[in-house]
């Protein structure tokens, strides 16, 4: 395993993760935060998996699979917009519905933050969370992220209403 915690581990994507990715990326309940309105085909996801092994310095992103103790894929945590010059990256996380509320996201985030600070030597990380997603706001605040701004009516919800997005940031101590 790439990063090992007490109850979960983070590992790189494998070709065998195609079905897991297909389920994750085609979960319509999270499409509004991923800026997509169309399903992903298996073919597109196979191509993505082929490039996922490229170095973070090359593709400026990293997706890790969150696995439980039984080594089942239960979610994903991403670094995106990786900027080695300014030593920062964005973070996104999703845990499949049956595994939410069990502390997996907290443990995965803490493992990734340690990796960001001590291995990648980032200065800061950031995330964007819908203002109505109180669970994620709590997750990031508990991990020492601070609110740095609100984007008003930033995401259109499926019911036609709008959701604000909270911008959050964590600066690592020097």
DRENPA-3360 file (N, C-alpha, C; in nm, 2 decimals, always signed):
BEGIN
1 = XXXXXXXX = +0.08/-0.12/+0.00/+0.00/+0.00/+0.00/+0.09/+0.12/+0.00 ~ +0.04/+0.23/-0.06/+0.11/+0.35/-0.07/+0.11/+0.42/+0.06 ~ +0.00/+0.45/+0.12/-0.01/+0.51/+0.25/-0.11/+0.43/+0.34 ~ -0.06/+0.39/+0.45/-0.14/+0.30/+0.54/-0.18/+0.37/+0.67 ~ -0.31/+0.36/+0.70/-0.36/+0.41/+0.82/-0.41/+0.30/+0.91 ~ -0.48/+0.33/+1.02/-0.53/+0.23/+1.11/-0.64/+0.15/+1.05 ~ -0.73/+0.22/+0.97/-0.85/+0.15/+0.92/-0.86/+0.15/+0.77 ~ -0.78/+0.24/+0.71/-0.79/+0.25/+0.56/-0.65/+0.26/+0.51;
9 = XXXXXXXX = -0.63/+0.24/+0.38/-0.51/+0.27/+0.31/-0.54/+0.34/+0.18 ~ -0.44/+0.41/+0.13/-0.45/+0.48/+0.00/-0.35/+0.41/-0.10 ~ -0.40/+0.39/-0.22/-0.31/+0.33/-0.31/-0.34/+0.39/-0.45 ~ -0.24/+0.36/-0.54/-0.26/+0.41/-0.68/-0.37/+0.33/-0.75 ~ -0.42/+0.40/-0.85/-0.52/+0.33/-0.94/-0.46/+0.21/-1.01 ~ -0.54/+0.11/-1.03/-0.50/-0.01/-1.10/-0.59/-0.04/-1.21 ~ -0.55/-0.11/-1.32/-0.65/-0.15/-1.42/-0.77/-0.22/-1.37 ~ -0.76/-0.29/-1.26/-0.87/-0.36/-1.21/-0.97/-0.27/-1.14;
17 = XXXXXXXX = -0.94/-0.14/-1.13/-1.04/-0.04/-1.07/-1.14/+0.01/-1.17 ~ -1.15/-0.05/-1.29/-1.24/+0.01/-1.39/-1.38/+0.01/-1.34 ~ -1.43/-0.11/-1.29/-1.57/-0.11/-1.24/-1.59/-0.01/-1.12 ~ -1.50/+0.00/-1.04/-1.51/+0.09/-0.92/-1.52/+0.24/-0.98 ~ -1.43/+0.27/-1.07/-1.43/+0.41/-1.13/-1.56/+0.43/-1.20 ~ -1.61/+0.33/-1.27/-1.74/+0.34/-1.35/-1.85/+0.38/-1.25 ~ -1.85/+0.31/-1.14/-1.96/+0.34/-1.04/-1.94/+0.48/-0.98 ~ -1.82/+0.51/-0.94/-1.79/+0.64/-0.88/-1.82/+0.76/-0.97;
25 = XXXXXXXX = -1.77/+0.75/-1.09/-1.78/+0.86/-1.19/-1.92/+0.88/-1.24 ~ -2.00/+0.77/-1.23/-2.14/+0.78/-1.29/-2.24/+0.79/-1.17 ~ -2.20/+0.83/-1.06/-2.29/+0.86/-0.94/-2.35/+0.99/-0.96 ~ -2.47/+1.00/-1.01/-2.53/+1.13/-1.04/-2.55/+1.22/-0.92 ~ -2.55/+1.17/-0.80/-2.57/+1.25/-0.68/-2.45/+1.34/-0.65 ~ -2.34/+1.31/-0.71/-2.22/+1.40/-0.69/-2.18/+1.48/-0.82 ~ -2.26/+1.46/-0.93/-2.22/+1.53/-1.05/-2.21/+1.68/-1.04 ~ -2.30/+1.74/-0.96/-2.30/+1.88/-0.96/-2.17/+1.94/-0.90;
33 = XXXXXXXX = -2.10/+1.87/-0.82/-1.97/+1.92/-0.76/-1.85/+1.88/-0.85 ~ -1.87/+1.79/-0.94/-1.77/+1.75/-1.04/-1.78/+1.82/-1.17 ~ -1.87/+1.91/-1.18/-1.89/+1.99/-1.31/-1.92/+1.90/-1.43 ~ -2.00/+1.79/-1.41/-2.03/+1.71/-1.52/-2.18/+1.68/-1.53 ~ -2.23/+1.66/-1.64/-2.37/+1.63/-1.66/-2.39/+1.50/-1.75 ~ -2.28/+1.44/-1.78/-2.29/+1.32/-1.87/-2.21/+1.21/-1.81 ~ -2.26/+1.09/-1.84/-2.19/+0.97/-1.78/-2.06/+0.94/-1.86 ~ -1.97/+0.87/-1.79/-1.85/+0.83/-1.84/-1.86/+0.69/-1.90;
41 = XXXXXXXX = -1.80/+0.67/-2.01/-1.80/+0.53/-2.07/-1.69/+0.45/-2.01 ~ -1.70/+0.32/-2.02/-1.59/+0.23/-1.98/-1.46/+0.26/-2.07 ~ -1.48/+0.29/-2.19/-1.37/+0.32/-2.28/-1.29/+0.44/-2.23 ~ -1.36/+0.55/-2.20/-1.30/+0.67/-2.16/-1.23/+0.65/-2.02 ~ -1.29/+0.57/-1.94/-1.22/+0.54/-1.81/-1.10/+0.45/-1.83 ~ -1.11/+0.36/-1.92/-0.99/+0.28/-1.95/-0.87/+0.36/-2.00 ~ -0.90/+0.46/-2.08/-0.80/+0.55/-2.13/-0.74/+0.63/-2.01 ~ -0.83/+0.68/-1.92/-0.79/+0.75/-1.80/-0.69/+0.67/-1.72;
49 = XXXXXXXX = -0.73/+0.54/-1.70/-0.65/+0.45/-1.62/-0.51/+0.43/-1.68 ~ -0.50/+0.43/-1.81/-0.37/+0.42/-1.88/-0.28/+0.54/-1.84 ~ -0.34/+0.65/-1.83/-0.26/+0.77/-1.80/-0.24/+0.80/-1.65 ~ -0.32/+0.73/-1.57/-0.31/+0.76/-1.43/-0.18/+0.73/-1.36 ~ -0.10/+0.64/-1.43/+0.03/+0.60/-1.37/+0.14/+0.71/-1.40 ~ +0.10/+0.81/-1.48/+0.20/+0.91/-1.50/+0.23/+0.99/-1.37 ~ +0.35/+1.04/-1.37/+0.40/+1.12/-1.25/+0.32/+1.24/-1.22 ~ +0.30/+1.28/-1.10/+0.22/+1.40/-1.06/+0.29/+1.52/-1.12;
57 = XXXXXXXX = +0.42/+1.52/-1.13/+0.49/+1.64/-1.19/+0.46/+1.65/-1.34 ~ +0.42/+1.55/-1.40/+0.39/+1.55/-1.54/+0.24/+1.59/-1.57 ~ +0.15/+1.52/-1.50/+0.01/+1.54/-1.53/-0.06/+1.64/-1.43 ~ +0.01/+1.68/-1.32/-0.03/+1.78/-1.23/-0.15/+1.74/-1.15 ~ -0.17/+1.60/-1.14/-0.28/+1.55/-1.05/-0.24/+1.41/-1.01 ~ -0.31/+1.37/-0.90/-0.29/+1.23/-0.85/-0.42/+1.19/-0.79 ~ -0.47/+1.07/-0.83/-0.59/+1.01/-0.77/-0.55/+0.89/-0.70 ~ -0.59/+0.88/-0.58/-0.56/+0.76/-0.49/-0.69/+0.69/-0.46;
65 = XXXXXXXX = -0.69/+0.56/-0.45/-0.81/+0.49/-0.41/-0.80/+0.47/-0.26 ~ -0.92/+0.49/-0.20/-0.93/+0.47/-0.05/-0.98/+0.32/-0.04 ~ -0.90/+0.24/+0.04/-0.94/+0.10/+0.06/-0.96/+0.08/+0.21 ~ -1.07/-0.01/+0.24/-1.09/-0.04/+0.38/-1.00/-0.16/+0.41 ~ -1.01/-0.21/+0.53/-0.92/-0.32/+0.58/-0.93/-0.44/+0.50 ~ -1.05/-0.46/+0.43/-1.06/-0.58/+0.34/-1.01/-0.55/+0.21 ~ -0.95/-0.44/+0.19/-0.89/-0.39/+0.06/-0.99/-0.37/-0.05 ~ -1.12/-0.34/-0.01/-1.22/-0.30/-0.10/-1.20/-0.15/-0.13;
73 = XXXXXXXX = -1.22/-0.11/-0.26/-1.22/+0.03/-0.29/-1.35/+0.09/-0.24 ~ -1.34/+0.19/-0.15/-1.46/+0.26/-0.10/-1.46/+0.40/-0.13 ~ -1.36/+0.46/-0.19/-1.37/+0.60/-0.23/-1.24/+0.64/-0.30 ~ -1.23/+0.77/-0.32/-1.11/+0.82/-0.39/-1.07/+0.96/-0.33 ~ -0.95/+0.99/-0.33/-0.90/+1.12/-0.29/-0.80/+1.17/-0.39 ~ -0.82/+1.30/-0.43/-0.75/+1.35/-0.54/-0.66/+1.47/-0.50 ~ -0.55/+1.49/-0.56/-0.48/+1.61/-0.57/-0.49/+1.66/-0.71 ~ -0.52/+1.79/-0.73/-0.54/+1.84/-0.87/-0.48/+1.98/-0.87;
81 = XXXXXXXX = -0.46/+2.04/-0.98/-0.40/+2.17/-1.00/-0.27/+2.18/-0.92 ~ -0.19/+2.07/-0.93/-0.06/+2.06/-0.86/+0.03/+2.16/-0.92 ~ +0.08/+2.25/-0.83/+0.17/+2.35/-0.88/+0.30/+2.35/-0.80 ~ +0.41/+2.28/-0.85/+0.53/+2.26/-0.78/+0.61/+2.39/-0.76 ~ +0.59/+2.49/-0.84/+0.66/+2.62/-0.82/+0.61/+2.69/-0.70 ~ +0.48/+2.70/-0.69/+0.42/+2.77/-0.57/+0.38/+2.67/-0.46 ~ +0.41/+2.54/-0.48/+0.40/+2.44/-0.38/+0.26/+2.43/-0.32 ~ +0.16/+2.41/-0.41/+0.02/+2.40/-0.37/-0.05/+2.31/-0.45;
89 = XXXXXXXX = -0.17/+2.26/-0.40/-0.25/+2.17/-0.48/-0.39/+2.18/-0.42 ~ -0.49/+2.14/-0.51/-0.63/+2.13/-0.46/-0.65/+1.98/-0.42 ~ -0.75/+1.97/-0.33/-0.79/+1.84/-0.28/-0.93/+1.81/-0.30 ~ -0.97/+1.69/-0.34/-1.11/+1.65/-0.35/-1.12/+1.51/-0.30 ~ -1.23/+1.48/-0.24/-1.25/+1.35/-0.18/-1.39/+1.30/-0.19 ~ -1.41/+1.17/-0.22/-1.55/+1.12/-0.22/-1.54/+0.97/-0.17 ~ -1.63/+0.94/-0.08/-1.65/+0.81/-0.03/-1.78/+0.76/-0.07 ~ -1.79/+0.63/-0.12/-1.91/+0.57/-0.16/-2.01/+0.57/-0.05;
97 = XXXXXXXX = -2.14/+0.59/-0.08/-2.25/+0.61/+0.02/-2.25/+0.50/+0.13 ~ -2.23/+0.37/+0.10/-2.24/+0.28/+0.21/-2.13/+0.29/+0.32 ~ -2.03/+0.36/+0.28/-1.91/+0.37/+0.37/-1.90/+0.51/+0.44 ~ -1.99/+0.60/+0.41/-1.98/+0.73/+0.47/-2.02/+0.73/+0.62 ~ -1.97/+0.83/+0.69/-2.00/+0.84/+0.83/-1.92/+0.75/+0.92 ~ -1.82/+0.68/+0.87/-1.74/+0.59/+0.95/-1.60/+0.63/+0.98 ~ -1.57/+0.76/+0.94/-1.43/+0.81/+0.97/-1.33/+0.78/+0.86 ~ -1.37/+0.72/+0.75/-1.28/+0.69/+0.64/-1.23/+0.81/+0.57;
105 = XXXXXXXX = -1.31/+0.91/+0.55/-1.27/+1.04/+0.49/-1.17/+1.11/+0.57 ~ -1.19/+1.11/+0.70/-1.10/+1.18/+0.80/-0.96/+1.12/+0.79 ~ -0.96/+0.99/+0.80/-0.83/+0.91/+0.80/-0.76/+0.93/+0.66 ~ -0.84/+0.92/+0.55/-0.78/+0.94/+0.42/-0.72/+1.08/+0.40 ~ -0.79/+1.18/+0.45/-0.75/+1.32/+0.44/-0.62/+1.34/+0.52 ~ -0.62/+1.29/+0.64/-0.50/+1.30/+0.72/-0.38/+1.24/+0.66 ~ -0.39/+1.12/+0.60/-0.28/+1.05/+0.53/-0.23/+1.14/+0.42 ~ -0.33/+1.19/+0.34/-0.29/+1.27/+0.22/-0.22/+1.40/+0.26;
113 = XXXXXXXX = -0.27/+1.46/+0.37/-0.21/+1.59/+0.42/-0.07/+1.56/+0.46 ~ -0.04/+1.45/+0.53/+0.09/+1.42/+0.57/+0.18/+1.40/+0.45 ~ +0.13/+1.33/+0.35/+0.21/+1.31/+0.22/+0.24/+1.45/+0.15 ~ +0.13/+1.53/+0.15/+0.15/+1.66/+0.09/+0.26/+1.75/+0.15 ~ +0.26/+1.75/+0.29/+0.35/+1.83/+0.36/+0.49/+1.77/+0.36 ~ +0.50/+1.64/+0.39/+0.63/+1.58/+0.41/+0.70/+1.52/+0.29 ~ +0.62/+1.47/+0.20/+0.68/+1.41/+0.08/+0.69/+1.51/-0.04 ~ +0.57/+1.57/-0.07/+0.57/+1.67/-0.18/+0.62/+1.81/-0.14;
121 = XXXXXXXX = +0.63/+1.83/-0.01/+0.68/+1.95/+0.05/+0.60/+2.07/+0.01 ~ +0.46/+2.05/+0.00/+0.38/+2.16/-0.03/+0.37/+2.27/+0.08 ~ +0.34/+2.39/+0.04/+0.32/+2.50/+0.13/+0.18/+2.51/+0.17 ~ +0.09/+2.47/+0.08/-0.05/+2.48/+0.11/-0.14/+2.39/+0.02 ~ -0.26/+2.36/+0.07/-0.36/+2.29/+0.00/-0.49/+2.36/+0.01 ~ -0.58/+2.34/-0.08/-0.71/+2.41/-0.08/-0.82/+2.32/-0.13 ~ -0.94/+2.35/-0.11/-1.06/+2.28/-0.16/-1.17/+2.37/-0.17 ~ -1.27/+2.33/-0.25/-1.40/+2.40/-0.27/-1.51/+2.30/-0.23;
129 = XXXXXXXX = -1.59/+2.35/-0.14/-1.70/+2.27/-0.08/-1.83/+2.34/-0.10 ~ -1.94/+2.27/-0.14/-2.07/+2.34/-0.15/-2.11/+2.38/-0.01 ~ -2.17/+2.50/+0.01/-2.21/+2.55/+0.14/-2.31/+2.46/+0.21 ~ -2.38/+2.38/+0.13/-2.48/+2.29/+0.19/-2.42/+2.16/+0.23 ~ -2.30/+2.13/+0.20/-2.23/+2.01/+0.24/-2.17/+2.02/+0.38 ~ -2.25/+2.02/+0.48/-2.20/+2.04/+0.62/-2.10/+1.94/+0.66 ~ -2.12/+1.81/+0.61/-2.03/+1.71/+0.65/-1.89/+1.73/+0.60 ~ -1.88/+1.77/+0.47/-1.74/+1.80/+0.42/-1.68/+1.93/+0.48;
137 = XXXXXXXX = -1.76/+2.03/+0.51/-1.71/+2.15/+0.57/-1.65/+2.11/+0.71 ~ -1.72/+2.03/+0.78/-1.67/+1.99/+0.91/-1.54/+1.90/+0.89 ~ -1.54/+1.81/+0.79/-1.42/+1.73/+0.77/-1.30/+1.82/+0.75 ~ -1.31/+1.92/+0.66/-1.19/+2.01/+0.63/-1.16/+2.10/+0.74 ~ -1.26/+2.15/+0.81/-1.23/+2.24/+0.93/-1.16/+2.16/+1.04 ~ -1.20/+2.04/+1.06/-1.13/+1.95/+1.16/-0.99/+1.92/+1.12 ~ -0.96/+1.94/+0.99/-0.82/+1.91/+0.94/-0.75/+2.04/+0.93 ~ -0.79/+2.15/+1.00/-0.72/+2.28/+1.01/-0.73/+2.36/+0.88;
145 = XXXXXXXX = -0.83/+2.33/+0.80/-0.86/+2.42/+0.68/-0.94/+2.54/+0.73 ~ -0.91/+2.66/+0.67/-0.99/+2.78/+0.71/-1.07/+2.83/+0.59 ~ -1.18/+2.88/+0.62/-1.26/+2.94/+0.51/-1.19/+3.07/+0.46 ~ -1.18/+3.08/+0.33/-1.11/+3.20/+0.28/-1.20/+3.28/+0.18 ~ -1.32/+3.23/+0.16/-1.41/+3.30/+0.07/-1.53/+3.22/+0.03 ~ -1.63/+3.29/-0.02/-1.75/+3.22/-0.07/-1.78/+3.27/-0.21 ~ -1.81/+3.17/-0.30/-1.85/+3.20/-0.43/-2.00/+3.19/-0.43 ~ -2.07/+3.29/-0.45/-2.21/+3.30/-0.44/-2.28/+3.23/-0.56;
153 = XXXXXXXX = -2.38/+3.15/-0.54/-2.46/+3.09/-0.64/-2.37/+3.03/-0.75 ~ -2.27/+2.96/-0.71/-2.16/+2.91/-0.80/-2.20/+2.78/-0.88 ~ -2.27/+2.69/-0.81/-2.31/+2.56/-0.87/-2.46/+2.55/-0.89 ~ -2.51/+2.51/-1.00/-2.65/+2.49/-1.03/-2.68/+2.35/-0.98 ~ -2.79/+2.34/-0.90/-2.83/+2.21/-0.85/-2.93/+2.15/-0.95 ~ -2.96/+2.02/-0.93/-3.05/+1.95/-1.02/-3.19/+2.01/-1.02 ~ -3.23/+2.07/-0.91/-3.36/+2.12/-0.90/-3.37/+2.26/-0.96 ~ -3.26/+2.31/-1.02/-3.26/+2.45/-1.08/-3.22/+2.56/-0.98;
161 = XXXXXXXX = -3.21/+2.53/-0.85/-3.17/+2.62/-0.76/-3.01/+2.63/-0.76 ~ -2.96/+2.72/-0.68/-2.81/+2.75/-0.68/-2.75/+2.72/-0.55 ~ -2.63/+2.68/-0.55/-2.55/+2.65/-0.43/-2.43/+2.74/-0.42 ~ -2.40/+2.79/-0.31/-2.28/+2.87/-0.29/-2.17/+2.77/-0.27 ~ -2.04/+2.81/-0.29/-1.93/+2.72/-0.27/-1.83/+2.79/-0.18 ~ -1.79/+2.72/-0.07/-1.70/+2.77/+0.02/-1.56/+2.73/-0.02 ~ -1.47/+2.83/-0.03/-1.33/+2.81/-0.06/-1.26/+2.79/+0.08 ~ -1.18/+2.69/+0.09/-1.11/+2.66/+0.21/-0.96/+2.63/+0.18;
169 = XXXXXX = -0.87/+2.66/+0.28/-0.73/+2.66/+0.26/-0.66/+2.61/+0.38 ~ -0.55/+2.54/+0.37/-0.47/+2.51/+0.48/-0.32/+2.54/+0.44 ~ -0.26/+2.62/+0.52/-0.12/+2.66/+0.50/-0.04/+2.58/+0.60 ~ +0.06/+2.50/+0.55/+0.14/+2.42/+0.64/+0.24/+2.51/+0.72 ~ +0.27/+2.48/+0.84/+0.37/+2.56/+0.91/+0.51/+2.54/+0.85 ~ +0.58/+2.64/+0.86/+0.72/+2.64/+0.80/+0.81/+2.56/+0.89;
% end
